[in-house]
Amino acid sequence: MINNDVLRSIRYMLDLSDGKVVEITQLSDPSFQLDKADVPALLKKDGEPGAVDCSDAILAHFLDGLIVYFRGPDDSQPKRPVESRITNNLVLKKLRVAFQLKDVDMHEILEAAGFPLSRPEMSALFRQPGNRHYKPCGDQILRNFLKGLTLRFRGTA
């Protein structure tokens, strides 16, 4: 899925202002530079004048910041490096951690969006890429998961 779409969906779901997006992004690494003036360009749809591609680094910092925002900083663990490549599976994992979702919650969210998954299909999305049961998360699954989360948070998609 396109990084801009993920960022746009999460921003809408949580009703975040441009300043809040910057604040959350910097929670993961205060030295990471994202200006409030850059956010509107990241949120524009492809083809709109002034649209800018959301890099993997920006999305990774935002998702890590979202975890810190909802769960608080974890000083007991050493700081993990930010991923250089963001996949749909990684977005799903980070959202699961940020919102402290259990398997039951994940199933309910996808079912609410009209896209039920079986338990084995769901667990395959969270396995390591080298595992023989690993399944890449398709755009349709992530899109429906974001839709279901939006239904959970806002009541509308």
Secondary structure, DSSP 8 states (H G I E B T S, - for coil): --HHHHHHHHHHHHT--HHHHHHHHHHH-TT----GGGHHHHHS-TTSTT-----HHHHHHHHHHHHHHHH---TTS------SS--HHHHHHHHHHHTT--HHHHHHHHHHTT----HHHHHHHTS-TTSTT-----HHHHHHHHHHHHHHHHS--
